[in-house]
Amino acid sequence: MVEWLASFGKTNTNGVTRQLYSKEWTLAQEALKSRMESVGLNAYYDDVGNLFGRLTGTHTHSACILTGSHIDTVIDGGKYDGAYGVIAGLIALEYLYKHYGLPRKTIEVVSLCEEEGSRFPMTYWGSGSITGIKSYEDVCKLRDLDGISFVDAMNNAGFGQGKYLHPKRENIDCFLELHIEQGEILEREQRQIGIVSHIVGQRRYTITIIGESNHAGTTPMVWRKDALHTASELIQTLMQRTTETSLDLVSTVGQIEVEPNLSNVIPKKVTFSMDIRHSNEHVLNTFCNEIFREFEQIVGKHGTQLTIHNWMNELPVKMDEALNKIAGSILEKEKVPFKKMSSGAGHDSQVFGRICPTLLLFVPSHKGISHSPYEHTKTEDLVKGIELLIKILFELAY
Amino acid sequence: MVEWLASFGKTNTNGVTRQLYSKEWTLAQEALKSRMESVGLNAYYDDVGNLFGRLTGTHTHSACILTGSHIDTVIDGGKYDGAYGVIAGLIALEYLYKHYGLPRKTIEVVSLCEEEGSRFPMTYWGSGSITGIKSYEDVCKLRDLDGISFVDAMNNAGFGQGKYLHPKRENIDCFLELHIEQGEILEREQRQIGIVSHIVGQRRYTITIIGESNHAGTTPMVWRKDALHTASELIQTLMQRTTETSLDLVSTVGQIEVEPNLSNVIPKKVTFSMDIRHSNEHVLNTFCNEIFREFEQIVGKHGTQLTIHNWMNELPVKMDEALNKIAGSILEKEKVPFKKMSSGAGHDSQVFGRICPTLLLFVPSHKGISHSPYEHTKTEDLVKGIELLIKILFELAY
């Protein structure tokens, strides 16, 4: 079924490109809708294109248990990221309905319209619309790289015109998401399931160092104000402090630009990115304060100037302890090797986690590869994840 | 006279652009030729466009003392780099002839056609042709950024067709060059003249680090093979060892490229330039060997891979001790503050220095600025340089 869904937007490299409101996306949602209906679910869209498959409860009609993930992909992405959570929910509901009939509590599987932000400069449109964190005002000025406006793309796909239900919902009891890890912790430690305690907070910065350009041959070392030498010491210090501080803290400098970037001229300006993540806001805060204090000392020593620009500050989101306990007990009973862990990547669960109890479960990713046609999870791990989801849903809804 | 010469190729920013074989270059050489003739020198070109002004000796006709520098500039360069040495030679010969008549030994001033390599990818064409280190084969395939071939440019300027003397000369007794420092050592130390003992050797390398791209959020620090983290430690180590090793050693990392250069992806590849200079080949050798041994250890620790590509290896060139002694005694007698120093930048003297006794003298550069319209040397320093040149030429030739 993973292969079936991956056929919508399949690329030459055996990857998947299925961007929000594209033809491939529309066909995939329509195919999922037919599939939902064929197994007895009540399938419907909301007005932004989130697709739901409903199994109405016999005792409670309105409040519902929601499970699923996102249908969109990055360009030439993998078959599992997002798609696995949607398929898992569909299979789980089909299995439960077939074997146990209607639940006491309503369960819905959702194929969220968008999470990746790979077409428009905006992420979590699906979960953001359901939770009310995002609205039409957030997207009305966006355009994709071809200049197509978000609104036109949405309208062309048949959404955003009030034909369907308004996306915002108040009746979600809890959200359960099954996702590939996109890291290699589970594979390396040979655990079959990851139970996520937190989705980490992220801080992103742009660091600028201003020094002085000078001749590489005629300027003695002691007189230099070398922006790249300064930057190297900052990066080196950041990495060292990160490793010393906490096993769960990660810092990345992925991007760097140098001016004038000539081999025989001392760099006068260096700009680099800084991405810092941890599951505890207090740890993040303390670490950033300390590292920036140290940065100031280093640039002082070099005689260069430092500017720190913070352009993203996402707080850590805690997943629900009670739901984690249910998942943990099932796995313990079955002697399935699992790990309580935090998620270093963002997921729809971090949006739902702000408004309702949320459970995020991981299955292993081979070598941690993701957003790539080489993304892979073993079938037995995929199956184990779905079995776990079925058991949790049974416990919660029947 | 500096201003007069700078009027040929003057730019909007009050700089000078006078590239090899350009219209501005041709006009400047022609104007210099007229000036040479007007003060009684026998002016002539060689076949690559070097311009000579000759004061024939009464005792020796063939072997000659040569003084001068280059006429070409970088794009939007300064008024002094090169030009000062040509003007100084012309004024010196004019003065000597006017006050003392013909010398015993022949003296020639030369306006070398090219040194900067700013039009074609090739430096020291003027001095290289005279010394026989460069020949037509070295330039016949070169083109400038507009696609004009070196040979066409040379022919259009009237050279390279055998109309003039073949450039290679065997009769040069010694070469004397007066040049701006292009650094700020003399100004900072308040010395009026620099006597150059060596022109430093230069080694240039391209260093490549291969690591592994990975997700910035889901990859713990200990599992990373971060090419930029590795590069930072290498650069940091290089700078530290350079400062520790010798006051005269300089190392510059001016250029860096990162792949994929995205803020949330761990860099898989970093390429950076390394420019290392010192006046002693043994020091350069030992330093490079040691630093590369240390580089190997660092990349080993990071689990990344290192490639070192050496693409330039210019040996240090020693200037003539006897000539330096003559200059030193004159300055000592006159109590002019001077400094024995090495030259971190390359000059025509390093080409002549391989085939004949060579003297390179510096005057201060304000703030060390060079290759810029802001290049500046105080008039009193310019005059002091010319006075010194006159005295040395008098001692050698009269």
Boltz contact constraints between the chains, C-beta under 6 A:
constraints:
  - contact:
      token1: [A, 182]
      token2: [B, 215]
      max_distance: 6.0
  - contact:
      token1: [A, 182]
      token2: [B, 218]
      max_distance: 6.0
  - contact:
      token1: [A, 183]
      token2: [B, 218]
      max_distance: 6.0
  - contact:
      token1: [A, 215]
      token2: [B, 182]
      max_distance: 6.0
  - contact:
      token1: [A, 216]
      token2: [B, 252]
      max_distance: 6.0
  - contact:
      token1: [A, 216]
      token2: [B, 275]
      max_distance: 6.0
  - contact:
      token1: [A, 217]
      token2: [B, 277]
      max_distance: 6.0
  - contact:
      token1: [A, 217]
      token2: [B, 344]
      max_distance: 6.0
  - contact:
      token1: [A, 217]
      token2: [B, 345]
      max_distance: 6.0
  - contact:
      token1: [A, 218]
      token2: [B, 182]
      max_distance: 6.0
  - contact:
      token1: [A, 218]
      token2: [B, 183]
      max_distance: 6.0
  - contact:
      token1: [A, 218]
      token2: [B, 344]
      max_distance: 6.0
  - contact:
      token1: [A, 218]
      token2: [B, 345]
      max_distance: 6.0
  - contact:
      token1: [A, 221]
      token2: [B, 242]
      max_distance: 6.0
  - contact:
      token1: [A, 221]
      token2: [B, 243]
      max_distance: 6.0
  - contact:
      token1: [A, 221]
      token2: [B, 250]
      max_distance: 6.0
  - contact:
      token1: [A, 228]
      token2: [B, 253]
      max_distance: 6.0
  - contact:
      token1: [A, 229]
      token2: [B, 239]
      max_distance: 6.0
  - contact:
      token1: [A, 232]
      token2: [B, 232]
      max_distance: 6.0
  - contact:
      token1: [A, 232]
      token2: [B, 235]
      max_distance: 6.0
  - contact:
      token1: [A, 232]
      token2: [B, 236]
      max_distance: 6.0
  - contact:
      token1: [A, 233]
      token2: [B, 236]
      max_distance: 6.0
  - contact:
      token1: [A, 235]
      token2: [B, 232]
      max_distance: 6.0
  - contact:
      token1: [A, 236]
      token2: [B, 232]
      max_distance: 6.0
  - contact:
      token1: [A, 236]
      token2: [B, 233]
      max_distance: 6.0
  - contact:
      token1: [A, 236]
      token2: [B, 236]
      max_distance: 6.0
  - contact:
      token1: [A, 239]
      token2: [B, 229]
      max_distance: 6.0
  - contact:
      token1: [A, 242]
      token2: [B, 221]
      max_distance: 6.0
  - contact:
      token1: [A, 243]
      token2: [B, 221]
      max_distance: 6.0
  - contact:
      token1: [A, 252]
      token2: [B, 216]
      max_distance: 6.0
  - contact:
      token1: [A, 252]
      token2: [B, 266]
      max_distance: 6.0
  - contact:
      token1: [A, 253]
      token2: [B, 228]
      max_distance: 6.0
  - contact:
      token1: [A, 254]
      token2: [B, 262]
      max_distance: 6.0
  - contact:
      token1: [A, 254]
      token2: [B, 263]
      max_distance: 6.0
  - contact:
      token1: [A, 254]
      token2: [B, 265]
      max_distance: 6.0
  - contact:
      token1: [A, 254]
      token2: [B, 267]
      max_distance: 6.0
  - contact:
      token1: [A, 255]
      token2: [B, 261]
      max_distance: 6.0
  - contact:
      token1: [A, 255]
      token2: [B, 263]
      max_distance: 6.0
  - contact:
      token1: [A, 256]
      token2: [B, 258]
      max_distance: 6.0
  - contact:
      token1: [A, 258]
      token2: [B, 256]
      max_distance: 6.0
  - contact:
      token1: [A, 261]
      token2: [B, 255]
      max_distance: 6.0
  - contact:
      token1: [A, 262]
      token2: [B, 254]
      max_distance: 6.0
  - contact:
      token1: [A, 263]
      token2: [B, 254]
      max_distance: 6.0
  - contact:
      token1: [A, 263]
      token2: [B, 255]
      max_distance: 6.0
  - contact:
      token1: [A, 263]
      token2: [B, 273]
      max_distance: 6.0
  - contact:
      token1: [A, 263]
      token2: [B, 275]
      max_distance: 6.0
  - contact:
      token1: [A, 264]
      token2: [B, 275]
      max_distance: 6.0
  - contact:
      token1: [A, 265]
      token2: [B, 254]
      max_distance: 6.0
  - contact:
      token1: [A, 266]
      token2: [B, 252]
      max_distance: 6.0
  - contact:
      token1: [A, 267]
      token2: [B, 254]
      max_distance: 6.0
  - contact:
      token1: [A, 273]
      token2: [B, 263]
      max_distance: 6.0
  - contact:
      token1: [A, 275]
      token2: [B, 216]
      max_distance: 6.0
  - contact:
      token1: [A, 275]
      token2: [B, 263]
      max_distance: 6.0
  - contact:
      token1: [A, 275]
      token2: [B, 264]
      max_distance: 6.0
  - contact:
      token1: [A, 277]
      token2: [B, 217]
      max_distance: 6.0
  - contact:
      token1: [A, 344]
      token2: [B, 217]
      max_distance: 6.0
  - contact:
      token1: [A, 344]
      token2: [B, 218]
      max_distance: 6.0
  - contact:
      token1: [A, 345]
      token2: [B, 217]
      max_distance: 6.0
  - contact:
      token1: [A, 345]
      token2: [B, 218]
      max_distance: 6.0
